[in-house]
Structures are given as C-alpha cells and as structure tokens.
C-alpha cells in the first residue's frame, strides 16, 4: 500500500501568472475567433437560403397586388355597367310611362269622341224635333209672323280614332310602306284636329318603331344610342328609302316582259289606267319605283311593249317614229295622255278587226294546219240570216283511232301487220263511197287561225304544232342545235341504243328518232302564263319537213289540256242541229267537205 504525501508547491510568480493569463486569453480569443467564423459561415448560408425565398415572396406579393388591382377595376366596371343598365331601365320605364300616358290620352280622346257622338245624336234628335215644330208652325209665315231661325251647327262624325302604324321591317320597301302609312295617318290627324278643335296628338316616329327591332336599328342603321337619335334623324332615315339608286335595266326589262294591257276593259282611260297601275306595282316589287323619273325613255319602251292588241301596238310604235311625236318618248305622263287619245279612237273600230282576204292570198294548207273558219255574210233566199259558228278540221273526225288504218283497237307506233290488207280494202271502199262537194267562199270573211303557236323553251322561242293528231311528241334536231348555240342548253338528253322508227303521224309517214329529251314549254295566253313541264319528246334523226316546225305535241297532251273531238261536236250540236256549209265556199273550192255514205 502506497502512501501519497501532498507536498505543497511553491506559489507561482507574477510572471508565471501573467504568462498563464496570456495563454488563457489567447486560447479564449482563438475559441471566439473559431466560433465567430462558424457563425459567419452559418449566417452566410442562411442568407443564401433566404434570398430566393425573399424574391419569391416579393413576386407573390406583386402578383397579389396586381390581382387586387384587376379585381378593383372589374368591380368598378361592373358598377359602371350596373349604373348604365339602371339608367337604361329607368329610361325604358320612363318611355313606358310616356306610352301609358299617351295611350291614356288616346283613350280619353276616344271617350271624348264617343261623348261627342252621343251629343251629336242628341242634337240630331233635337233638330228633328225642331223640324217637326217648324212644320207645324209653317202657317205662321203666311200671317207675317216668322219663326226664329234655327242655330246652325257643324257636326263631324268620326268612325274611329286613327291608330299610328308600327314599323317592323328591315328593307327599303318596308320603310317606304311604313312612311306611306304614317303620312296617311298624319293627314287624318290633321283633318280631325281642324274639325274638332285640335285635341288629337300625332304619335312621334320614335313611338312607332317596334321595340323588338329598336336595338338593331339603333346599332346598325343609326350607329347611335336610342337617346341620341332625334326625331329629324328618324324622319330622314325613313325618307332615305326613296332615294334614287343604280338600276339594272336588263333585269327590269326582263321582269317587265309579262306586263300586258288588259283588253277586256271597255274604256280607254280605264284600260290605260290599269296598265299604269300594273306597271307601278311591278316597279314597287322590283324596288325601282323611281324608274319613270330616272329613265323615262326606258319606261315608255316598257309601256309600249305591253300595249295590246298588236295592231294598236304597231300603230303606236309607228307614230312614235314621227318627228311631231318624239316628245312622248321621254315623258311618261304625256305619253299616257296621248295613248288614251289613241286608245279612244282605236276602240271605236276594235270590234271590226276581222280581216277580209282574197282566196288567191290564202296559202295552201300544210300538214297539221287548222282549217280556216269562214263567217257568212250572205242570207238565204228566204232572207233569214243563218248563224254559222266556226268549224275546224277537228270537228270532222273523231281522231281517236290509228291515223294509218283508222282502227280504234290500237294506237301503236306502227300499224299491225295483220290488218294491212283489211285496212287497204277499207280505204279503197271508202274512196269509192266518198261524196265530194265543192264549197265556195264568195263574200265570206276569213278568220286567220295560225297553224302553229309560239312558245318558250329554255329562253329560245319555238313554234309548236298543237293540233297534229300525232301519237308521239317530237322535237326537231335543228331546234336543239339553236339552243346549244345560245348557251342555255340545260336539258338532259338520253341517247338511244339504236334509232327507232315511229309511226302514227300521217298516212305512210314515219319518223326516225335517235334521242329522247324532256322539255318545258311556256305559252303566253290571255289568262296568263301556261307551262307544260316534263314533256317527253323524241328527237328526230333528220330535220322535220317543211311545215312541221320545231315541236309536235301529241294528241295525248292535247287531251290532257281538255281537247276532245266528241265534246266539240256535242257543243256544236247544242248550238244548232244543222250547219249549212254552202255558206263557206268560193268558186275555186278552198275547202272540201267529205261524208261517208252509211257511215
């Protein structure tokens, strides 16, 4: 076991103590320097970490401030819009109140008018009583005592209060029609105010526009708000519909092609007046009501082309070429007054338009041509005139059987082979039994009956043969060539696999066809336009013979239009039972009447 003995150390000296202190201070300074270095580094790291966060925080703050500013701006705009809508609503309410007051005023005026009518009725009763009293006191005038003169009163009876028109349109024509109605309404108000002392109020134009179209009219036609539009602006807006605009004269002339004078009117002034009324009505439909003022020469040409009958039209055209009448070409009013004078003179002789022709001027009748009708002017030996209606070739034949053999059993393109000999014998027998009578035409009047009728096919004028009696409708190839040259060829033509031969036209006459087409024929009649659509026609391989014109219309089509030989004969029989055809003839036999014995 060791024994530890504590030996006291000698006390340090002052130098040692100072040295120890210096060492302690140095160690403390080194420690603090190390701690400060660590703290600085940590602070630098912390600052480096906080800089992006601060930048992001600043950006977020800026964005929130921008959003707050935008929200404030939107809130202000909403408040302004709400204020504008509120003002508009207040304005609409004010307008409604004004309309209500105006309607109430109109109702009050209506009640006042009703009261005036009742008062007028009472006054009339009182006047009736006064008249009775005056009749009773009439004897007083003979004794020198005159009755007191009754008080004169002016009474105005109004059926109803005029109502203002309402504009609901969108075109210039709608504006013109509305302005015409508004002017008529204002005239009635003015007349009533003069008669009853000025108690009716003229409705302004602003109150006559339908509320449904007010936003469109204000935004697009005026380009202003409703409050900024004055009454003069609205008046100029409606009157601007009458301003002159550029004209397409070709389109106007084409649209006026259907304008015709009504020859059924038996008064010259009325006939011209109806023509003018139809003319201005068409101008209004075309929105060219200013044509007579802007293009008077074109207007006179249109009116001249519409004159009927053609004899008067030719006379007017001939008279307009004279130097003394050239002033009428450029003045519609003077032309119409001059036309009334010509029409008045013309109508004295209009019923005598039947033209007398000599027989040597009569052209020979071609295939399909109507028999010329003769009106007798002579009397029988007994002195009694005979009423002879017009007679056509269709009255002399039933026209229902085959045109080759006369059989009613078939209507085919070709005659059946089995009936060839029988038909030949029938024709020979018929020829032997025919009695031919020559009919003279001395002192006879001839009514010109055209063989063909003009029609329109795809803008090309064609001549149609309607009374041909043919089994099939046929069109000439030369007509299709004309349509192609003009450039309006829109027809669907079907090419046949091989040409076929058609019969049923005339005795021993056949046509070869190689195509098929559907046509649309348009005829101008006294009753208007007649259209035959989807008319199936065979196209002849060769041009048709002279006299067969452009289109041959079959008898089935004629039957569809109402033509029937039996009905024609029945109508003739209802007129009279015997027709003396001796009145038709001339020395050179222009017409042969055939009858079959026992037939």
C-alpha positions, 0 to 999 in steps of 0.5 A: 500500500502506497502512501501519497504525501501532498507536498505543497508547491511553491506559489507561482510568480507574477510572471508565471501568472501573467504568462498563464493569463496570456495563454488563457486569453489567447486560447479564449480569443482563438475559441471566439475567433473559431466560433465567430467564423462558424457563425459567419459561415452559418449566417452566410448560408442562411442568407443564401437560403433566404434570398430566393425565398425573399424574391419569391415572396416579393413576386407573390406579393406583386402578383397579389397586388396586381390581382387586387388591382384587376379585381378593383377595376372589374368591380368598378366596371361592373358598377359602371355597367350596373349604373348604365343598365339602371339608367337604361331601365329607368329610361325604358320605364320612363318611355313606358310611362310616356306610352301609358300616358299617351295611350291614356290620352288616346283613350280619353280622346276616344271617350271624348269622341264617343261623348261627342257622338252621343251629343251629336245624336242628341242634337240630331234628335233635337233638330228633328224635333225642331223640324217637326215644330217648324212644320207645324208652325209653317202657317205662321209665315203666311200671317207675317209672323216668322219663326226664329231661325234655327242655330246652325251647327257643324257636326263631324262624325268620326268612325274611329280614332286613327291608330299610328302604324308600327314599323317592323321591317328591315328593307327599303320597301318596308320603310317606304310602306311604313312612311306611306302609312304614317303620312296617311295617318298624319293627314287624318290627324290633321283633318280631325284636329281642324274639325274638332278643335285640335285635341288629337296628338300625332304619335312621334316616329320614335313611338312607332318603331317596334321595340323588338327591332329598336336595338338593331336599328339603333346599332346598325342603321343609326350607329347611335344610342336610342337617346341620341337619335332625334326625331329629324334623324328618324324622319330622314332615315325613313325618307332615305328609302326613296332615294334614287339608286343604280338600276339594272335595266336588263333585269327590269326589262326582263321582269317587265316582259309579262306586263300586258294591257288588259283588253277586256276593259271597255274604256280607254282611260280605264284600260290605260289606267290599269296598265299604269297601275300594273306597271307601278306595282311591278316597279314597287316589287322590283324596288325601282319605283323611281324608274319613270323619273330616272329613265323615262325613255326606258319606261315608255319602251316598257309601256309600249311593249305591253300595249295590246292588241298588236295592231294598236301596238304597231300603230303606236310604235309607228307614230312614235317614229314621227318627228311631231311625236318624239316628245312622248318618248321621254315623258311618261305622263304625256305619253299616257295622255296621248295613248288614251287619245289613241286608245279612244279612237282605236276602240271605236273600230276594235270590234271590226278587226276581222280581216277580209282576204282574197282566196288567191292570198290564202296559202295552201294548207300544210300538214297539221294546219287548222282549217280556216273558219269562214263567217257568212255574210250572205242570207238565204233566199228566204232572207233569214240570216243563218248563224254559222259558228266556226268549224275546224278540221277537228270537228270532222273526225273523231281522231281517236283511232290509228291515223294509218288504218283508222282502227280504234283497237290500237294506237301503236307506233306502227300499224299491225301487220295483220290488218294491212290488207283489211285496212287497204280494202277499207280505204279503197271502199271508202274512196269509192263511197266518198261524196265530194262537194265543192264549197265556195267562199264568195263574200265570206270573211276569213278568220286567220287561225295560225297553224302553229303557236309560239312558245318558250323553251329554255329562253329560245322561242319555238313554234309548236304544232298543237293540233297534229293528231300525232301519237308521239311528241317530237322535237326537231334536231335543228331546234336543239342545235339553236339552243346549244348555240345560245348557251342555255342548253340545260336539258338532259338528253338520253341517247338511244341504243339504236334509232327507232322508227315511229309511226302514227303521224300521217298516212305512210309517214314515219319518223326516225328518232335517235334521242329522247329529251324532256322539255318545258314549254311556256305559252303566253295566253290571255289568262296568263302564263301556261307551262307544260313541264316534263314533256317527253319528246323524241328527237328526230334523226333528220330535220322535220319537213317543211311545215312541221316546225320545231315541236309536235305535241301529241294528241295525248297532251292535247287531251290532257289540256281538255281537247276532245273531238266528241265534246266539240261536236256535242257543243256544236250540236247544242248550238244548232242541229244543222250547219249549212256549209254552202255558206263557206265556199268560193268558186275555186273550192278552198275547202272540201267537205267529205261524208261517208255514205252509211257511215 
